Amino acid sequence: MNPVLSVENVTLRFGGLCAVSDFSLTLAKGELAGLIGPNGAGKTTVFNILSGVYQPQEGQVMAMGRSMLGLKPHQICAAGVARSFQNIRLFKSLSVMDNVKTAFHHEGAYSLASALWRRKDAVAGEARFEERANRILSTLELDLRRDEPAGSLPYGEQKKLEIARAVATGCRILLLDEPAAGMNAGESAWLMGCIQTIRREFDLSILLIEHDMKVVMGICERIHVMDHGVKIAEGTPAEIRKDERVIEAYLGTKRT
């Protein structure tokens, strides 16, 4: 297997605190995998390493065969790795459509003058962006909200919009940080199908952090489990359900 994402023996320390220790993970092309663990296990810290927010002291991170170490977040995004956030980070005063179109900024081949004077290259570029954004919004069932301010959307639809904006970057690897957080049961059920759909429609490899075990067990093909900065288990949902180390990490006691 030639993974699209390979994390090898990554360690990150903050002073005397080891937040992530000797962590390794691979993600195959087209795979949908989960990263789970109790609160404070180090899951979001791993995502911050993968997206360039933090630089580890040890280890290697490769995406599509290229090292991501030393790159800034916008460079990693341009290289094909995009993420959503546990806490929503939308441009709330902008429309739903404009939030998605901000993801195309690195693809603009026309000049500022062309945009201001509405020259042919700028008009054609904007038309392409509009078409792509409409496709993504339609897939995520946000097309009827396209002209509304992002901040006016219900919480669940704001989460959808953040996913839409990440997909719009043209990424090959999508990192979803608790996409079901704050969603009700119906929205979570919809999300499970949506993640499967965007993986297929946009040819994505997806790694997600999620506390909703129904979501994780329902869609992930492989699950990685962390506790106190260390990976303690990896396997299929069926294997993870009965793993004693996982049960102990979540419940604080061994099963009898």
C-alpha positions in Angstrom: 0.0 0.0 0.0 1.2 3.5 -0.9 -0.5 5.7 1.6 -1.6 9.3 0.7 -0.8 10.3 4.3 2.0 8.8 6.4 2.8 9.9 9.9 5.9 8.3 11.3 7.0 8.4 15.0 5.9 11.9 15.6 6.5 13.5 19.0 5.5 17.0 20.1 6.5 18.5 23.5 5.4 21.7 25.1 8.2 22.3 27.6 8.1 19.3 30.0 4.7 18.1 28.7 4.8 15.4 26.0 1.5 16.1 24.1 2.0 13.5 21.4 4.5 10.6 21.8 5.9 8.4 19.0 2.7 8.6 17.0 2.3 6.8 13.7 -0.6 6.5 11.3 -1.2 5.8 7.6 -4.2 6.7 5.4 -4.7 4.9 2.1 -6.1 6.5 -1.0 -9.9 6.7 -0.7 -9.9 5.5 2.9 -12.2 6.8 5.6 -10.6 6.4 9.0 -11.3 7.6 12.5 -9.1 9.0 15.3 -10.7 8.6 18.7 -9.9 8.8 22.4 -10.9 10.4 25.6 -10.8 14.2 26.1 -7.2 15.4 26.3 -5.9 12.3 24.5 -4.0 14.4 21.9 -6.3 14.0 18.8 -6.6 17.7 17.9 -2.9 18.2 18.6 -2.3 15.5 15.9 -4.5 17.5 13.5 -2.6 20.7 14.3 0.6 18.9 13.4 -0.9 17.6 10.2 -2.1 21.0 9.2 1.1 22.9 10.1 -0.1 24.7 13.2 2.5 22.9 15.3 5.9 21.5 14.2 6.9 18.3 16.0 10.3 17.9 17.5 10.6 14.3 16.1 9.2 12.2 13.3 8.0 12.7 9.8 4.7 13.7 8.1 4.3 12.8 4.4 1.3 13.7 2.2 1.1 12.5 -1.4 4.8 11.5 -1.2 5.9 15.0 0.0 7.2 16.0 3.4 4.8 18.5 5.2 7.3 19.4 7.9 8.3 23.0 7.9 5.4 24.1 5.7 3.0 26.8 6.9 -0.8 25.9 7.1 -1.6 27.7 3.8 1.2 25.8 2.0 -0.1 22.5 3.4 -3.6 23.4 2.2 -2.3 24.3 -1.3 -0.5 20.9 -1.3 -3.8 19.1 -0.9 -4.5 18.7 2.8 -7.5 20.6 4.2 -9.3 20.5 7.6 -12.3 21.6 9.4 -12.3 22.8 13.0 -14.0 21.7 16.2 -15.0 25.3 16.9 -16.6 26.8 13.8 -14.4 29.4 12.0 -16.5 30.9 9.3 -16.6 34.4 7.9 -20.0 34.9 9.4 -20.8 38.3 7.8 -20.1 36.8 4.3 -22.7 34.8 2.4 -22.6 31.1 2.3 -21.4 31.3 -1.4 -18.7 33.7 -0.6 -17.4 31.6 2.3 -17.0 28.7 -0.1 -15.4 30.9 -2.8 -12.7 32.1 -0.3 -11.2 28.6 -0.7 -10.4 29.3 -4.3 -8.1 32.2 -3.6 -4.9 30.3 -4.4 -6.2 29.4 -7.8 -6.9 32.9 -9.1 -4.8 33.2 -12.2 -6.0 36.7 -13.1 -4.7 40.0 -11.7 -6.4 42.5 -9.4 -6.7 44.9 -12.3 -8.5 42.2 -14.3 -10.9 41.7 -11.4 -11.6 45.4 -10.9 -12.2 46.0 -14.6 -14.1 42.8 -15.1 -11.9 41.6 -18.0 -12.6 38.3 -19.8 -10.1 36.2 -17.8 -11.6 37.4 -14.5 -15.2 36.8 -15.6 -14.3 33.3 -16.9 -12.5 32.5 -13.7 -15.3 33.7 -11.5 -17.8 31.6 -13.5 -15.7 28.5 -13.0 -15.5 29.2 -9.2 -19.2 29.8 -9.1 -20.0 26.5 -10.8 -17.7 24.5 -8.5 -19.1 26.2 -5.4 -22.6 25.4 -6.5 -21.8 21.8 -7.0 -20.3 21.5 -3.5 -23.2 23.4 -1.9 -25.7 21.2 -3.7 -23.9 18.0 -2.4 -24.1 19.3 1.1 -27.7 20.5 0.7 -26.8 24.2 1.2 -27.5 25.5 -2.3 -30.8 27.1 -1.2 -28.9 29.0 1.5 -26.2 30.3 -0.8 -27.1 34.0 -0.5 -27.7 34.0 3.3 -25.0 35.3 5.7 -23.1 32.4 7.1 -23.7 33.6 10.7 -27.5 33.3 10.2 -27.4 29.6 9.6 -28.4 27.1 12.3 -25.4 25.5 14.0 -25.6 22.2 12.2 -25.6 24.0 8.8 -22.7 26.1 9.8 -20.8 22.8 10.4 -21.8 21.7 6.9 -20.6 25.0 5.5 -17.2 24.6 7.1 -16.9 21.1 5.5 -18.0 22.6 2.1 -15.3 25.3 2.4 -12.6 22.7 3.2 -13.7 20.5 0.2 -13.6 23.6 -2.1 -9.8 24.0 -1.6 -9.5 21.0 -4.0 -7.9 18.9 -1.3 -7.1 15.2 -1.7 -6.9 14.6 2.0 -9.7 16.0 4.3 -9.3 16.2 8.1 -12.6 16.6 9.9 -12.4 17.6 13.6 -15.6 16.5 15.3 -17.9 17.2 12.4 -21.0 15.9 14.4 -20.3 18.0 17.5 -23.5 19.9 18.4 -25.7 18.1 15.9 -28.9 16.3 16.9 -29.5 12.6 16.0 -31.1 13.4 12.7 -28.3 15.7 11.6 -25.7 13.2 12.7 -27.4 10.5 10.6 -27.4 12.9 7.6 -23.8 13.7 8.2 -22.8 10.0 8.0 -24.3 9.7 4.5 -22.8 13.1 3.5 -19.3 12.2 4.4 -19.6 9.0 2.3 -21.0 11.1 -0.6 -18.2 13.7 -0.6 -15.6 11.1 -0.4 -17.0 9.4 -3.5 -17.9 12.6 -5.4 -14.7 14.5 -4.8 -12.3 11.5 -4.6 -11.2 12.2 -1.1 -9.3 10.3 1.6 -10.7 11.3 5.0 -9.5 11.2 8.6 -12.0 12.3 11.2 -11.9 12.9 14.9 -15.3 12.2 16.5 -16.8 11.5 19.9 -20.1 10.2 18.5 -19.4 6.5 18.4 -22.4 5.9 16.3 -20.9 8.0 13.6 -17.4 6.6 14.0 -18.5 2.9 14.0 -21.0 3.5 11.3 -18.7 4.9 8.6 -15.0 4.4 9.4 -13.2 1.5 7.8 -10.3 1.7 10.3 -10.0 3.4 13.7 -7.0 4.7 15.5 -7.3 5.2 19.3 -5.2 7.6 21.4 -4.8 8.0 25.1 -2.5 10.5 26.9 -0.7 11.3 23.6 0.0 7.7 22.7 -1.7 5.5 20.1 -3.0 2.5 22.0 -5.0 0.6 19.4 -5.7 0.4 15.7 -8.2 -1.8 13.8 -11.6 -2.3 12.3 -14.7 -1.0 14.2 -15.4 -4.6 15.3 -11.9 -5.0 16.7 -11.9 -1.7 18.5 -15.2 -2.4 20.2 -13.7 -5.3 22.1 -10.2 -4.1 22.6 -9.5 -4.2 26.4 -7.0 -1.2 26.2 -9.7 0.9 24.5 -12.4 -0.1 27.1 -10.0 0.8 29.9 -9.1 4.2 28.4 -12.7 5.2 28.0 -14.2 3.6 31.2 -11.1 3.8 33.5 -11.3 0.2 34.4 -10.9 -3.2 32.8 -13.9 -5.1 31.8 -14.7 -8.2 33.9 
